[in-house]
Amino acid sequence: MSRNWLTPLLVAALLLLPVLYVGSYAALVTPSSVHVVSQSPPDDGSCTFMVVESANYRIGGWCVGQFYWPLEQIDRKLFPERWSVGTLAK
């Protein structure tokens, strides 16, 4: 029995893997997102905030950051304005 069908299938699968990797990165990345929680307001009427964590991905935490690290470095070099947090107004 000939296995000529196996080679194109393997080639297609190998070509599809990078597309899935980049596509899943694009779907999960949220550059410079910071989760902020407000603390109880002080008596003087001002509002204070506490930064809880900086999350660059919608799900996964540290593991996802390690998995997508190479693409994140490329993304940071190509689109630095997306990754700059900026300053908070006083």
Order of alpha helices (4+ residues) and beta strands (2+ residues): alpha-beta-beta-alpha-alpha-alpha
